[in-house]
């Protein structure tokens, strides 16, 4: 047999594999190449494109991330399914309450209308005392509880109230509870309208009684400077009337002692007082003694004999002068055995002279002597 050489050629074809590229939700995004049959070691490419208001989150294989790039490029080594994960764009609203009611963050999807949080509340704040202005309390002879008597300057209590007005994102103001279309994470800060009111409580005050005294003199009126004195006093008590905006008259701001009112600016208030007096007390007209004289009473003039008051009467003022009547001594003359009687009675007014009767105003210098026949008086 002939010797013959033979060559055999073998054509080896690569394996074919199925590659699948898909979107997790076509409403959110699509892929450019959905796949097919691919030879071993060939290159497969597909591009993920998110729809409006959506975002691409990555290419996944069997739940594991393959790439975050929108373009998937892989070398085929076997059957495989690649899923483009898409989702709606979601954002967060953060509320800064600036001292008001705290709010939780709010999430929304891009493109959706978002209803913002309703108006929130914020507690009033109190500043006590406030330095905005002062009220000066002038006691006008009154006495404070600490026994001082000078004016006091006091700052009022300030109450600041807050009313919510808008949500503010740094450039635009938004109404609370309004619906808006937003884009991106947004921080809203509460905008507050402030109003202020002031209250001040007046310190309690009192006023001491005042006592006025005067001296009443009862002169002996005997040529000497001797006198008897007595004192009459008048006590005036005071009741708080109110705090007024003038020293006298004006308008009452606080009617009760220790009361309060609501000022709007600094001013001076004056304590005003109601007064009541007892009147000067009565003094008893005294009894004076003078040798040889009887006290008839007292006159308002040193030269008058008109008696205005007698001992035991009551007076409240004045200077009074004693009115004296000389004591009268009665002298009886016994005309014993006289043929013709002479003066039988004489009246001696002390330190004044002799008188023929007790009512006589003209003194006498001699008497009528008695006579007796055969005798010389």
Secondary structure, DSSP 8 states (H G I E B T S, - for coil): ---------------EEEEEEEES-TTTEEES--EEEEETT-EEEEEEEE-TTEEEEEEEETTEEEESSSEEEEE--S-EEEEEEEEE-EEEEEEE-TTS-----EEEETTSEEE---------EEESS-SS-EEEEE-SS-EETTS--S-EEEE-EEEEEEEEEEEE-SS-EE-TT-EEE--S-EEEEEEEEEEEEEEEE---EE---EEEEEEEEEE--SSS--EEEEEEEEEEEEEEEEEESSSSSS-EEE-STT-EE--SS-EEEEEEEEEEE-----EE-----BTTEEEEEEESSTT----SB-TT-EESS-EEEEEEEE-EEEEE---TT-SB----EEEEETTTEEESSTT--S-BS-----BBTTB--
